[in-house]
Protein backbone atom coordinates (compact mmCIF):
# COMPACT_ATOMS: atom_id res chain seq x y z
CA UNK A 1 0.00 0.00 0.00
CA UNK A 2 1.34 3.42 -0.94
CA UNK A 3 2.25 5.73 1.90
CA UNK A 4 0.21 8.93 2.31
CA UNK A 5 1.71 11.92 0.53
CA UNK A 6 -0.04 14.38 2.84
CA UNK A 7 1.84 15.33 6.02
CA UNK A 8 0.52 17.37 8.92
CA UNK A 9 3.10 19.07 11.14
CA UNK A 10 1.54 20.13 14.45
CA UNK A 11 2.54 21.51 17.83
CA UNK A 12 1.73 19.60 21.01
CA UNK A 13 1.34 22.12 23.83
CA UNK A 14 0.17 19.55 26.35
CA UNK A 15 -3.51 20.18 26.82
CA UNK A 16 -4.25 20.56 23.11
CA UNK A 17 -2.59 20.19 19.74
CA UNK A 18 -2.19 23.20 17.47
CA UNK A 19 -3.23 21.50 14.28
CA UNK A 20 -5.94 19.25 15.68
CA UNK A 21 -8.62 21.02 13.66
CA UNK A 22 -6.72 20.15 10.46
CA UNK A 23 -6.50 16.55 11.62
CA UNK A 24 -10.27 16.42 12.17
CA UNK A 25 -10.91 17.86 8.72
CA UNK A 26 -8.59 15.39 6.99
CA UNK A 27 -10.15 12.48 8.88
CA UNK A 28 -13.69 13.59 8.02
CA UNK A 29 -12.74 14.02 4.35
CA UNK A 30 -11.13 10.57 4.26
CA UNK A 31 -7.67 11.89 3.36
CA UNK A 32 -4.80 9.66 4.50
CA UNK A 33 -1.93 11.57 6.08
CA UNK A 34 1.20 11.31 8.18
CA UNK A 35 1.38 13.26 11.42
CA UNK A 36 4.61 14.86 12.69
CA UNK A 37 4.44 16.11 16.27
CA UNK A 38 6.62 18.85 17.76
CA UNK A 39 6.84 19.32 21.51
CA UNK A 40 6.42 22.74 23.08
CA UNK A 41 9.36 22.30 25.45
CA UNK A 42 13.10 23.00 25.47
CA UNK A 43 13.38 21.46 21.99
CA UNK A 44 10.89 23.88 20.40
CA UNK A 45 13.30 26.76 19.57
CA UNK A 46 15.52 24.37 17.59
CA UNK A 47 12.48 22.78 15.93
CA UNK A 48 11.14 26.18 14.98
CA UNK A 49 14.47 27.16 13.43
CA UNK A 50 14.55 23.89 11.48
CA UNK A 51 11.04 24.51 10.14
CA UNK A 52 12.25 27.86 8.80
CA UNK A 53 15.53 26.50 7.46
CA UNK A 54 13.78 23.63 5.70
CA UNK A 55 11.34 26.00 4.03
CA UNK A 56 8.30 24.49 5.73
CA UNK A 57 7.24 27.61 7.62
CA UNK A 58 8.26 31.20 6.98
CA UNK A 59 7.28 32.13 10.53
CA UNK A 60 8.40 28.93 12.21
CA UNK A 61 4.88 28.44 13.46
CA UNK A 62 2.58 25.43 13.18
CA UNK A 63 0.44 23.84 11.83
CA UNK A 64 1.96 23.17 8.42
CA UNK A 65 0.34 20.88 5.87
CA UNK A 66 2.21 19.30 2.97
CA UNK A 67 -0.51 18.57 0.44
CA UNK A 68 -0.25 17.67 -3.23
CA UNK A 69 3.16 19.28 -3.52
CA UNK A 70 2.08 22.50 -1.78
CA UNK A 71 3.23 23.71 1.63
CA UNK A 72 0.31 25.29 3.45
CA UNK A 73 0.43 27.28 6.69
CA UNK A 74 -2.05 28.83 9.16
CA UNK A 75 -5.01 26.70 10.07
CA UNK A 76 -7.86 28.75 8.62
CA UNK A 77 -6.20 29.34 5.23
CA UNK A 78 -5.36 25.62 5.17
CA UNK A 79 -8.99 24.69 5.77
CA UNK A 80 -10.20 27.10 3.10
CA UNK A 81 -7.64 25.78 0.63
CA UNK A 82 -8.73 22.19 1.26
CA UNK A 83 -12.39 23.13 0.92
CA UNK A 84 -11.75 24.75 -2.47
CA UNK A 85 -9.59 21.86 -3.63
CA UNK A 86 -12.19 19.27 -2.65
CA UNK A 87 -15.14 21.29 -3.91
CA UNK A 88 -16.83 20.72 -0.56
CA UNK A 89 -16.94 22.11 2.99
CA UNK A 90 -17.35 25.68 1.75
CA UNK A 91 -20.16 28.05 0.89
CA UNK A 92 -22.03 27.68 -2.37
CA UNK A 93 -23.11 31.32 -2.65
CA UNK A 94 -21.59 34.69 -1.81
CA UNK A 95 -23.98 34.97 1.16
CA UNK A 96 -22.91 31.59 2.50
CA UNK A 97 -19.23 32.49 2.14
CA UNK A 98 -19.93 35.71 4.02
CA UNK A 99 -21.50 33.75 6.86
CA UNK A 100 -18.49 31.44 7.09
CA UNK A 101 -16.16 34.45 7.12
CA UNK A 102 -18.18 36.21 9.81
CA UNK A 103 -18.20 33.22 12.15
CA UNK A 104 -14.54 32.37 11.65
CA UNK A 105 -13.62 36.00 12.39
CA UNK A 106 -15.43 35.66 15.73
CA UNK A 107 -13.53 32.42 16.30
CA UNK A 108 -10.18 34.16 15.62
CA UNK A 109 -10.98 36.80 18.24
CA UNK A 110 -11.95 34.07 20.72
CA UNK A 111 -8.81 32.04 20.00
CA UNK A 112 -6.56 35.01 20.79
CA UNK A 113 -8.20 35.45 24.17
CA UNK A 114 -8.20 31.70 24.87
CA UNK A 115 -4.47 31.56 24.11
CA UNK A 116 -3.75 34.52 26.37
CA UNK A 117 -5.50 32.96 29.34
CA UNK A 118 -3.38 29.81 29.09
CA UNK A 119 -0.56 31.69 30.82
CA UNK A 120 -2.63 34.39 32.51
CA UNK A 121 -5.81 32.81 33.81
CA UNK A 122 -8.53 35.26 34.74
CA UNK A 123 -12.11 34.98 35.90
CA UNK A 124 -13.05 37.37 33.09
CA UNK A 125 -12.46 34.68 30.47
CA UNK A 126 -14.62 32.16 32.31
CA UNK A 127 -17.33 34.61 33.33
CA UNK A 128 -17.52 36.84 30.27
CA UNK A 129 -15.36 35.97 27.26
CA UNK A 130 -16.25 32.29 26.73
CA UNK A 131 -20.00 32.63 27.43
CA UNK A 132 -20.25 35.65 25.11
CA UNK A 133 -18.35 33.83 22.38
CA UNK A 134 -20.71 30.85 22.38
CA UNK A 135 -23.72 33.17 22.56
CA UNK A 136 -22.55 35.06 19.48
CA UNK A 137 -21.79 31.89 17.52
CA UNK A 138 -25.14 30.36 18.51
CA UNK A 139 -26.89 33.38 16.99
CA UNK A 140 -25.40 32.53 13.61
CA UNK A 141 -26.23 28.84 13.96
CA UNK A 142 -29.82 29.84 14.71
CA UNK A 143 -30.13 31.35 11.22
CA UNK A 144 -30.66 27.83 9.82
CA UNK A 145 -32.39 24.76 11.17
CA UNK A 146 -29.00 23.17 11.72
CA UNK A 147 -27.33 21.26 13.07
CA UNK A 148 -24.47 22.91 11.18
CA UNK A 149 -23.83 26.55 10.44
CA UNK A 150 -25.35 26.27 6.95
CA UNK A 151 -28.05 23.80 7.94
CA UNK A 152 -27.52 20.13 7.09
CA UNK A 153 -24.23 20.65 5.20
CA UNK A 154 -20.98 20.71 7.19
CA UNK A 155 -18.36 23.35 6.35
CA UNK A 156 -14.83 24.15 7.42
CA UNK A 157 -16.26 26.72 9.85
CA UNK A 158 -17.96 23.96 11.80
CA UNK A 159 -14.58 22.36 12.38
CA UNK A 160 -13.11 25.44 14.03
CA UNK A 161 -16.18 25.93 16.22
CA UNK A 162 -15.92 22.31 17.33
CA UNK A 163 -12.22 22.83 17.99
CA UNK A 164 -12.99 25.77 20.26
CA UNK A 165 -15.30 23.52 22.28
CA UNK A 166 -12.54 20.91 22.53
CA UNK A 167 -9.98 23.52 23.59
CA UNK A 168 -12.22 24.86 26.34
CA UNK A 169 -12.97 21.34 27.54
CA UNK A 170 -9.27 20.46 27.74
CA UNK A 171 -8.42 23.61 29.68
CA UNK A 172 -11.45 23.42 31.96
CA UNK A 173 -12.84 26.69 30.66
CA UNK A 174 -16.02 25.51 28.93
CA UNK A 175 -19.07 27.37 30.30
CA UNK A 176 -21.34 25.22 32.46
CA UNK A 177 -24.26 26.14 30.21
CA UNK A 178 -24.13 26.32 26.42
CA UNK A 179 -26.76 27.63 23.99
CA UNK A 180 -29.05 24.95 22.56
CA UNK A 181 -27.76 25.55 19.04
CA UNK A 182 -24.20 24.78 20.15
CA UNK A 183 -25.26 21.62 21.99
CA UNK A 184 -27.20 20.45 18.92
CA UNK A 185 -24.22 21.13 16.68
CA UNK A 186 -21.76 19.31 18.93
CA UNK A 187 -23.96 16.24 19.13
CA UNK A 188 -24.35 16.07 15.34
CA UNK A 189 -20.66 16.67 14.67
CA UNK A 190 -19.48 13.96 17.03
CA UNK A 191 -21.55 11.24 15.34
CA UNK A 192 -20.18 11.89 11.85
CA UNK A 193 -18.86 8.46 10.84
CA UNK A 194 -15.13 9.19 10.51
CA UNK A 195 -15.12 11.69 13.36
CA UNK A 196 -16.88 9.28 15.73
CA UNK A 197 -14.27 6.57 15.08
CA UNK A 198 -11.44 9.01 15.78
CA UNK A 199 -12.98 10.53 18.91
CA UNK A 200 -13.55 7.07 20.37
CA UNK A 201 -9.78 6.64 20.65
CA UNK A 202 -8.75 10.26 21.26
CA UNK A 203 -7.59 11.09 24.78
N, C-alpha and C positions, 0 to 999 in steps of 0.2 A: 504493500500500500504506500502510495506517495505521501511524503511528509507535507504538512501544511506549509504554504508559502506566506501566510499571514502571521506576523509576530507582534504581540502586544507587550510593550515595555511599560511597567507600572511601578509606582512607589508604594511600599508597605510602611505606613506610619504607625502601625500597631493596632489601633482600634479599627481603622478602615484602610482600604487600598485606593490610592489615587489612580484611577483607571478602571475601577470596578464597573462603572456605568458602561464603558466600552465593552468589557467582558460580557455583561448582560445582553447588550445589543447583538454582539457576534453570536452568542449562544442562541438567542431567540431567532436570529436570521439563519441559523444552521451553517455558519461559516466556521470551518475548522481553523484553529490557530495555535501557535505556540505562545506561552506566557513566560516573560523574563521579569523576575522580581528584583527590585533594588531596595535595600534596607535603609531606613532613615535613621542611621546611627553614625558612628565614627567613620564608616566607609563611604558615606554619602558624598562628601566633597570630592573625593577621587572619582567616584562613579559619575558625578555630574560633569567633571572635567572630561572624562572619557566620552560621555555622550556628545559633548561639543566637538571634541577632537575627531571623533568618528563620523561627524556629520549627521548624527541622528537627531540632534536638538540644538537649534541656534541658541536657545536660552539655557539649556542644561536642565530644563524642567520636564516632568512627565505628566501625563502619559504620552507615549509615542507609538504610532501604529505603522508598521511596514505592511503595505497592502498593494498588491498588483504592481510592484515596482515603484510605488510612491512612498514617500516618508511623510506621514501626517502628524501634526502636533495640535495640542489644545483640544480638550474633550468635546466641546460643543462643535467647533469646526469639523472635527473628525466625524461626529455623528451626522452632521448635515451632509458631508461628503459621501458617507456610506449610503445615506438615504437617497441622494441623487443617483449614485452609481447603481443602486439596486432598483430604482424606480418604485420605491415603497418607503413607508415610514415618514413621509413628508406630507405637506399640504397639497391639495389638488387644485386650489384656486388661490388667487392673490389674498382673499380674505382669510383663508385657512392658514396661509403662510404668515400673515400678520399675527394671527392668534398664537401660533407657535413662537414667533419672535417675542411677543409681549410676555408670554409666560416664562420663556427661558431667560428673559431679561430680569424678571422678578427673582428667578432662581439664582442668577449670578449675584444679585445683591444679597440674597440670603446666604449664599455660599461664602462670601467675603466675611460676613459677620459670624457665621458658624466657625470658620477657620480661625478668626481672631480669638474667639472664646475658648479655643483649645488650650491656649497658654495663659489666658486671662479670663477665667470664669467669672461671670457676673450673674446676678439674679435678673438683670434686665433682659438678657437673652432668653432665659426660661419663662419669665413673666410677660414679656412684651414682644420681643423679636420673633421667636418661633411661632407663638399663637397667631400673630398678625400675618406672618408669611403663609401659613396654611389657610387662614381665612381668605386672604387675597386670591390664592391659587384656586380654592374651592369655588370662588365666584366665577372664575372662568370655566371650570368644569361644569358648573350649573347651567351654562349656556346651551349644552346639549344633554340629551338623555343619558349619555355615558354608556359604559363606565369610563371611557377614555376621554381625553380632552376634546377630540373631534367626534365623539359619539362611540360607535362600535368599531372604529378603526384605530389601531395603535400607531403612535408616531414617536419620533425620537424624543420629543418633549416629555412624553410619559416616562421615558427611561430616566431622565434627570430628576423628575419629581419623585419617582420611586427611590432613586438614589438618595435624595435628601431625607426621606423617611428612614432609610437604612442608616444613614450617617447619624441622625438624631437618636435612633435606637441604640447604636453602638456606643455613643457618648453619654447616654442617659439623659438626653435633653429633649426627648419627644414629649410634647404636651400630653397631659393626662386625658384630655378630651380633644378629639379631632372632628372637623366638619364631616357630615354624612357623605358628601361627595368624595372626600378623600378616603374615607373608609371603604366606600363602594369601589373606588378605583384600585386601592391596594388589594382588595380581595380578588378582583378580576385579574389583575396583573400577575399575582402569585400562582394562579392556576393555569396560566399559559403553559402548554405542554413542555417545551424545552426549558422554560424558566423554572417550572415546578420541579423538574428532575434535578436541576442545578441547586436550587435552594434546599432541597432535601439533604444534601451533603455539605452545604456551606456552613461554616462555623460562625 
